[in-house]
Amino acid sequence: LKHPKGKEHCPVVLIIAGSGLTDRNGNNPMLPAGQGFSYEQLAEGLAANGIASLRYDKRFVGESKQFGKPVENVTLNDFLADAVAWIGHLERSGQFSGISVVGHSEGALLGIALANNTNIKNLVSLSGPAEGMDKLLLAQLKPRLADSLYQRAVTIMDALKGPQMPGSVPGELKMFFNPSLYNFWQSAFTFDPGALISGVKVPVLIINGTADIQVPPAQAEMLQHCNASARLLLIKGMTHLLKESDTTPA
């Protein structure tokens, strides 16, 4: 929890992290050097503008470890329930004039769902998808895989969206389709961000970087089309990691 200096009963933002092993500060063991601490820097920027923020480690990341539910049984609905619990904690504290949400990537999907189920004041989708995670994952994999391997990924995805579990998974795909992630993926595929954001009544700001490869700017534009009152901000040269691109932005 980060408070702005000398300011009481201020607005507060719940910062929800993106996918994988990303911790509350925006660090991930797979990140290149110099690409971390994005959420910590965001919190500092908010505090400098009179806004408090709360960021937290997801289940099994950083200091969030002791859970009765094993990791292979955790779903995106569990992450949503955790975020709802944090909003309840902020509400009960009585310290703040209003609660808003900034969700990054997967966290943006959770933020959109939260906006339909809680009394938040504002929603910021930061590099969040407009399409379901199944379509987004396949779009990310297609340029990285040989055709035969990509088709195998499609088959695995179809199985996960159906009543059965996938068969054997090629070693090259186990990073994405490890059996310990099956329950998570199956729950995630039920979240449709475009449909969810269409019902959001609070003010929405959609932010994306023009150099974002994982969630391209077209996703942000699609997301805005689903909610006519949402504002869209494209930041020139910003990557998915909320950093300045080393190359010329698209």
N, C-alpha and C positions, 0 to 999 in steps of 0.2 A: 504494500500500500504506500503510495507516494503522494504526499500532500504538498500543495504550493505553499511557500513560506509566507507566514503571516496572514493566511486567509482561512477563515473558518466557515463552515456550512456552505461549501462550494459545490459545484457540480462534480460528479465522479464518472469515470469511464472504466468499464470492464474490458480488458484487453484479452482476446481469446486467440491462442496460438494456432498456427497452421499444422499441417500433417506431420506424421513421423515422430521422431524423438526430439522435437523442438521444445526447448524449455521456456520458462516464463520470461527470460531475457532475450529470446530470439536466437539462441544458440542450438546447434545440432552437430553431433560428432562427424557428420558427413559434409559439413560446410567447408568451402575453401577458406584459407586464412584471410582475415579482414572482412568477412562477410556476415559476422554475427552481431549480437547486441542490438538488433533493430528495435525490439520492443522496449528495451531499457531506454534507448535514445528517444523513442516515441513518448515514453512516460516523462522523461525530462523536459521534452518540448511542451507537453501538455501542462506540466507544473509551471513552466515559465509563463504560461498564458492563463494561470489562475484555475486550472482544472486538475483535480486529483485523479489518480488512476489506481486500479488494482490489477495485477497480473499474477498468474499462478501456473505452477507446473501441472501438466496433465497427469492422468494416472500412469504410473510406472515410469515417469520421466522426472529427472532431477530429484527433488526431495519428496515427491508424492509416490510413496512405495507401498505402504501397508494396506492392501486391499484384500478383502475376503474373496472377491471374485477373481479367478485366474485370468491372466491376460488373454488367453485364447477364447474366453467367453465374453470379453468386453465388446460392446457395440457402440456405434455412433450415438445411439439413444442414451447410453451411459454418460458420454461426454456432454450431451445436452442436459441431462439431469444435474451433472456437476455444475454447469454454468448457471442453471436455474437456482441451485443452492447458493452459489456465490452472490447472485443478485438478491436473494432473500437475506443473506448476511449483511449486505450493504444497506438494504432497506431497514432492517432491525437496528442497525447501529445508530440511526437518527442523526448522523454527522453531515449528511449531504442534501443539497437542494434538489437533486435529480440524478438519475442514473441513465447513462447512455452506454452503447456497446460499440467497440471497434473489433471486428473479427477479421483475421488475416487468412486467406486461402480457405482451407477446411474450416477454420474458425469463422469465416464470413458466412458459410453455409449454416453453422450453428447460430450465428447472430441473427440471420433471417428467420430461422425457426423460433428463436427467443422473442423476436419482435411480435410474433403472433400469439405468444403465450404468457407474456409478462408485461409489466407497466413501465417499460423503458421509455425515455424521452426522445432519443434519437438513435439511429443506426448508421454505422459506417461499414460498408463492404469494401475491404482492402484486398485487392487482387483476388476477388471471389468469383467462382464460376457461375455461369447462367444455366449450363447444362448439367445433367446428372453426372456423378463421379464415374460411372461406367463409360460414358461417352468421352469424358475428359481424359481418363486414363488411357483409353485406346488411342486418342488423338496424340497424346504424349509419347506413346510407345511406337506408333507407326513409323516415324522417321528413324527410329533407333534400331529397328529389328528387320531381319530378312523376312521376305514375304511369308515363307513357310512358318517361321516362328511367330510372326504377327497373327497368322490365321489360327495358330494354336492358342494364342492369347485370347482371340475372339471366342473360340470354343470353350475355353475355361470360363470366360466371362458369362457366356450364355448359360453354362451349367450353374454358376453361382446365382444367376437371376432366376433359375428354375428350381424345382423341388429337390434336385439331386446335387451331390457334391462332385467336384471335378475328379477325374482319374489322376494318373501320374502327371507331374508338372516338370517340364524340362528345367535343368539346372539354371539356365540363363533367365528363367522367369520366376525363380523361387523368391527373389527379393520382393517381387510384387504379389505373388500368389502363394505365399507360405501358408500351409494349413492353419497355423495359429492366427491368421488374419481372416479366415473364411467368414466367421460370424460378423466381424466388423464390416467386411465388404458387403455382405448380404443386407445388413441394416442400412449401410450408406447408400445403396442403390435405390432405396425407397424414398430418399430425400430429393425432391425436385425444386431447386432454388428458384427457377423462373416462376413456377406455380406458387411457391411460398411467398415470394416477394410481392406478387400481385395483390395479396391480401394485407400487406403491411400498411398501417394507417399513420404511423409516426414519420417525421421527416427522415429521408434516406439520402445519404451521400455515397456514391459509388466511385471508388478511386482505383485506377489501374496505371501501370507503367507502360510506356510505349515499347520498352525493351523487354517486357515480360514474355518469356518463351513458354513457361509452364501454363500460365493462364493468359492467353493473348488478349490485347485490348478489345478484340471483337466480342469476347465474352462479356466485358463490361457494357458494351453498347447493347448487346442482346438483353442483358439484365435490366438496363434502363427502359428498354421497350416494354418490359413486363410491368413496369410501375411508372406511369406517366408523370407523376409528381417528383420522382427521384432526380437528384442532380448528379451529373457525371463530370468527373475531373480526370483527365489523362495527363500524367506527369511525364514529360519528355525525358527519355533516357533512363527511366527507373526500371530496374529488374524485379523479378518476383521476390527477391530477398530484400527489397526496399532499399537497394543501393544504386549508385550511378553506374551505368554500363561502361565497360571498357571499350566498347565498339560504338560505331555511329548508330544511334537509335533508328528504329523503323519509322 
